Amino acid sequence: MRALIEELAQAVGSSHVLTDPSTRAPFETDWTRRWSAPALAVVRPADCDQVAAVLRACSRHGIGVVPQGGNTGLVGGSTPRAGVDQVVLSLTRLTEVGPVDLAASSVSVGAGVTLARLQAIAHEAGLDAGLDLGARDSATIAGLAACDAGGLRAIRYGTARTRVAGLRAVLSDGRIIDRRAGLLKDNAGYDLPALLIGSEGTLAVITDVVWRLVPRLDARALALIPVDGFDAAVALVAGVRPVLPSLELCELMTDAGVALTADHLAMSRPVDPAPAYVLLECAATTDPLEELAEALHAAGVGDRAVVATDAASHARLLRLREAHTEAIAAAGVAHKIDVGVPLRGLAAFADQATAIVRDAAPEAQLILFGHLGDGNLHVNILGLHDEADRVEHEILALAIQAGGTISAEHGIGVQKAEHLPLLRGPDELRTMADIKAALDPPGILNPGVLLAR
Ligand SMILES: Cc1cc2nc3c(=O)[nH]c(=O)nc-3n(C[C@H](O)[C@H](O)[C@H](O)COP(=O)(O)OP(=O)(O)OC[C@H]3O[C@@H](n4cnc5c(N)ncnc54)[C@H](O)[C@@H]3O)c2cc1C
């Protein structure tokens, strides 16, 4: 391995090849603390050419490469696998930002630019990133693209796939795919960038992204509505969605999640306990409060809605939902299962998932929350032990039975690679493996992620 380390040092400079265990450590454990393993080295290139040089060196030596952005992924795809020689390729030094193109409403940024920075750049230009999530201060633009992240505003603006207008990426043998023109219309040949979005670092390393921005909407209204359960939550969505063109956020929480998160934030609960809560936010150029209030009234929930009255209460209610992930992490190492289910089957899915957990581990704590408008439920379980694999398997199978997916926005990672055949048939899996072999012939990019080996 000495020869590889020397080649890596030549490619990026020896101070950017971290081999000391203490400097490597933050790159070796994932955000959830479920996955942790040592890397041969952590390599920190500064630009696309250096990324290509690193990949060529690792290909020559047959050493696995784990691309890593902000390391906020939740499925074990951004840290090394135990017992395998791998290098972590950290992209956080690729932070170049191009000028905002107002006419095209886009900006080209380096892989390592954080979502928060992109949002600030967009805001300064009178625009917005059109994507938001709780990990914004660390999650990188390439990480969002690699996972096809969704987040809090996908109901209006779509997932990362919708926002990526172009990208540049390096294949494992150093070939470069450069589609940074960012054209809305460009159907000359296979859409290679589309293939890379959601590929979780298994096909190429993304070095630059051209991101589509959206108009900045500063007039916002927010309401928290307690409801009797998931059926009532879905009925509320059906009532308000068609009449609220300004709807930008439509989230679901349960009492267990609200109690835990309010405690974690040392915040008093903003409403009396209820089985579930729907959080709605509208955004427009003029105050959408009246529109929101009318829609809630027409849906028959106007009298029980808690409406944010000022910026502070608005921020507090948003924070209550957003801090669920960190409150759960503070309570322990959770099993996090991110599923998508058609809205019509959401309540039945939740009941059955609850029964699975209760039967398998009566002491475990189940917290359901998610992006209601997208049918995206996060099933979080604290206190699972030997029965964890069985519970995870049964809940994923249940999502498929309900006509849903085993990954709505977090990706497959290591966590669900063995479960992918539950959802994708042999022909599809074979096609995916063929694509992987064509783009990554030595098979060094994130082995074991997405496709089990
Ligand atoms: C508090 C919290 C809230 C979250 N909320 C949401 C949410 O609402 N919606 C949502 O979708 N996700 C959410 N996430 C998950 C996470 O933030 C996203 O998956 C995000 O896209 C990961 O970005 P990252 O830069 O941290 O990527 P990493 O965690 O570093 O990597 C994630 C995956 O992308 C690959 N990758 C990273 N960079 C590159 C690159 N340059 N080229 C190729 N592959 C690469 C990695 O190999 C890995 O497979 C949340 C996470 C946390 C901790």
The ligand as a MOL file (V3000), in Angstrom:
LIG
                    3D

  0  0  0     0  0            999 V3000
M  V30 BEGIN CTAB
M  V30 COUNTS 53 58 0 0 0
M  V30 BEGIN ATOM
M  V30 1 C -30.3020 15.9090 10.1720 0
M  V30 2 C -30.4260 15.2820 8.8140 0
M  V30 3 C -31.5480 15.5470 8.0420 0
M  V30 4 C -31.6550 14.9770 6.7750 0
M  V30 5 N -32.7710 15.2510 6.0370 0
M  V30 6 C -32.8830 14.7310 4.8080 0
M  V30 7 C -34.0540 15.0090 4.0250 0
M  V30 8 O -34.9750 15.6850 4.4560 0
M  V30 9 N -34.0910 14.5040 2.7700 0
M  V30 10 C -33.0780 13.7370 2.2570 0
M  V30 11 O -33.1570 13.3200 1.0820 0
M  V30 12 N -31.9750 13.4400 2.9870 0
M  V30 13 C -31.8700 13.9140 4.2410 0
M  V30 14 N -30.7640 13.6230 4.9890 0
M  V30 15 C -29.7110 12.7410 4.4220 0
M  V30 16 C -28.5140 13.4720 3.7810 0
M  V30 17 O -28.3780 14.7740 4.2350 0
M  V30 18 C -28.6330 13.4710 2.2740 0
M  V30 19 O -28.6060 12.1210 1.8110 0
M  V30 20 C -27.5220 14.2300 1.5450 0
M  V30 21 O -27.7980 14.1580 0.1700 0
M  V30 22 C -26.1260 13.6770 1.7790 0
M  V30 23 O -25.1800 14.6270 1.3020 0
M  V30 24 P -23.6580 14.5310 1.7880 0
M  V30 25 O -22.8600 15.5550 1.0860 0
M  V30 26 O -23.5950 14.5430 3.2620 0
M  V30 27 O -23.2740 13.1010 1.2120 0
M  V30 28 P -22.4810 11.9220 1.9390 0
M  V30 29 O -23.2200 11.4960 3.1590 0
M  V30 30 O -21.0690 12.2730 2.0940 0
M  V30 31 O -22.6270 10.7830 0.8220 0
M  V30 32 C -23.8770 10.2360 0.5280 0
M  V30 33 C -23.7410 9.3060 -0.6990 0
M  V30 34 O -23.3720 10.0810 -1.8370 0
M  V30 35 C -22.1200 9.6430 -2.3470 0
M  V30 36 N -21.3660 10.8410 -2.7430 0
M  V30 37 C -21.0590 11.9180 -1.9700 0
M  V30 38 N -20.3860 12.8300 -2.6890 0
M  V30 39 C -20.2590 12.3170 -3.9470 0
M  V30 40 C -19.6530 12.7810 -5.1440 0
M  V30 41 N -19.0320 13.9560 -5.2140 0
M  V30 42 N -19.7270 11.9980 -6.2490 0
M  V30 43 C -20.3460 10.7970 -6.2080 0
M  V30 44 N -20.9230 10.3060 -5.0900 0
M  V30 45 C -20.8940 11.0590 -3.9690 0
M  V30 46 C -21.4500 8.8770 -1.2240 0
M  V30 47 O -20.5420 7.9140 -1.7070 0
M  V30 48 C -22.6460 8.2520 -0.5390 0
M  V30 49 O -23.0550 7.0850 -1.2030 0
M  V30 50 C -30.6300 14.1470 6.2740 0
M  V30 51 C -29.5060 13.8820 7.0600 0
M  V30 52 C -29.4080 14.4310 8.3150 0
M  V30 53 C -28.1690 14.1370 9.1220 0
M  V30 END ATOM
M  V30 BEGIN BOND
M  V30 1 1 1 2
M  V30 2 1 2 3
M  V30 3 2 2 52
M  V30 4 2 3 4
M  V30 5 1 4 5
M  V30 6 1 4 50
M  V30 7 2 5 6
M  V30 8 1 6 7
M  V30 9 1 6 13
M  V30 10 2 7 8
M  V30 11 1 7 9
M  V30 12 1 9 10
M  V30 13 2 10 11
M  V30 14 1 10 12
M  V30 15 2 12 13
M  V30 16 1 13 14
M  V30 17 1 14 15
M  V30 18 1 14 50
M  V30 19 1 15 16
M  V30 20 1 16 17
M  V30 21 1 16 18
M  V30 22 1 18 19
M  V30 23 1 18 20
M  V30 24 1 20 21
M  V30 25 1 20 22
M  V30 26 1 22 23
M  V30 27 1 23 24
M  V30 28 2 24 25
M  V30 29 1 24 26
M  V30 30 1 24 27
M  V30 31 1 27 28
M  V30 32 2 28 29
M  V30 33 1 28 30
M  V30 34 1 28 31
M  V30 35 1 31 32
M  V30 36 1 32 33
M  V30 37 1 33 34
M  V30 38 1 33 48
M  V30 39 1 34 35
M  V30 40 1 35 36
M  V30 41 1 35 46
M  V30 42 1 36 37
M  V30 43 1 36 45
M  V30 44 2 37 38
M  V30 45 1 38 39
M  V30 46 1 39 40
M  V30 47 2 39 45
M  V30 48 1 40 41
M  V30 49 2 40 42
M  V30 50 1 42 43
M  V30 51 2 43 44
M  V30 52 1 44 45
M  V30 53 1 46 47
M  V30 54 1 46 48
M  V30 55 1 48 49
M  V30 56 2 50 51
M  V30 57 1 51 52
M  V30 58 1 52 53
M  V30 END BOND
M  V30 END CTAB
M  END
